[in-house]
Amino acid sequence: MFTPLDEYSARDRDGTEVRLSREFVSYMRNDRAAHFEYEYLILEDAILIYSSSIRAWDTARGGAIITSTEREAILKDLEAAFEALGIKHRVDL
């Protein structure tokens, strides 16, 4: 369960954090972080997350590939975080 930290970020009890900025969605879990592209849909007042941009972890070691299992878990976390923040969203599969 995610709890809002402010208007554009939320954290769950395990420490996973989701932040929405003007340019991307940041996802941080344990010692890993990743940034994903999104688009603001004006007519729907919602964001569209590009699942194809969920490819690799940003790490000091060069970034490991995000597996399909990890991608599914990340998408579930993003959905829960955005619901907690009251942000409408869709995922472009």
N, C-alpha and C positions, 0 to 999 in steps of 0.2 A: 504494500500500500504506500503510495507516494503522498508526501505532505508538501504543500507549497512553501517555498522559502521566501519568495517575493512574486511579483507579477509574472515573471518569465522563467522561473526555475523551481524545481521540485526535487526532493530526495526521499528515498525509501529507507526503511529501518536498517537495511543492510549496508547503507552508504552509497548506493547507486544514485547518481545525480544526472538530471537532464536540464539543459539550459537552452533557451531559444534566443538567438541574437539576430541582428538584421541580415546576416550573411549565411548562417548555418545553424544546425542543431548540434549541440555538444552533448556527448554521452560519456560519462565517467563511471567506471566500475572497477573496484579494487585498484590495481596499479596501472590500469589501461584507460585510454581515452580515444575517442573517435569523433569525427565531425562529418555531418551529413548535409547534403544539399536539400533545400526545400524551396517552395514557391508560395507566395501569398496569393490566394484566390479572392480578389476583391468582391466579386459578385456573390460568393458564398460566405464571405467573412471567415475563411478557414485557411489552413495551411495544407499544402500537398507535399508529402515527404517522398523523395525519390529513393525507393528501395535499392535501385541500382547503384546509388552512391554509398551504400553501406558495404564497403569492400575491405578496408584494412584498419587495423589499430594504429594510432599514432603513438609510437614508442621511440625512445632514444636509440633502440637497436635496429631501427629501420622499418618497423611496422609489419606485424604478422597479418596474414590474410584472415579475414573474418569468415568462419565456417557457416554453412547454411543453418546449422543448429543454433549457433550464436546469433545469426541474423534474425531468426524467428524469436529468440528470447529478447533481443534488443527491440524489435518491433512491438512486442507485448509490453515491455517497459515504457516505450515511448507513448503507446496508447494510454497506459495507466497514468503516466505523468501528465499528459495533456488533458486527460479527463479531470484529474485533480486540480489543474490550473484553469479549467473551464475554457480551454482552447479547442475550437473545432478543428478537425484534422481528417485527412484521408491519406492513404498510402498508394502510390503509383507502383503497381506490381509489374 
